[in-house]
Amino acid sequence: MGALAPSLIAAGLGLALLGVLIARALERSGHLAGDARIERDHVRRYVPVTSMPLVSVCLSGVTWAIRRWFG
């Protein structure tokens, strides 16, 4: 159990770094293709139609890998 803690900390830091990198990339490009942006008089809405399934697939892959390595 002692080797598990550093591995989880490293995985958490890696995910945090990945999140920062993705956020920076999206700031520069604006949004992914397929994401909806609705702008009217005083209302702005952003609907991440493409981003959320992509994030879900990535997180599913991470949890699958963790289960395979530690399960």
Contacts in CASP RR format, 6 or more apart in sequence:
PFRMAT RR
TARGET T0000
AUTHOR 0000-0000-0000
METHOD contacts of the structure
MODEL  1
MGALAPSLIAAGLGLALLGVLIARALERSGHLAGDARIERDHVRRYVPVT
SMPLVSVCLSGVTWAIRRWFG
4 70 0 8 1.000
7 70 0 8 1.000
11 62 0 8 1.000
11 66 0 8 1.000
15 62 0 8 1.000
26 32 0 8 1.000
26 51 0 8 1.000
31 37 0 8 1.000
31 46 0 8 1.000
31 48 0 8 1.000
31 51 0 8 1.000
32 48 0 8 1.000
32 50 0 8 1.000
32 51 0 8 1.000
32 54 0 8 1.000
33 50 0 8 1.000
34 49 0 8 1.000
34 50 0 8 1.000
35 46 0 8 1.000
35 47 0 8 1.000
35 48 0 8 1.000
35 49 0 8 1.000
35 50 0 8 1.000
35 51 0 8 1.000
36 45 0 8 1.000
36 46 0 8 1.000
36 47 0 8 1.000
36 49 0 8 1.000
37 44 0 8 1.000
37 45 0 8 1.000
37 46 0 8 1.000
37 47 0 8 1.000
38 44 0 8 1.000
38 45 0 8 1.000
38 46 0 8 1.000
38 47 0 8 1.000
39 45 0 8 1.000
END
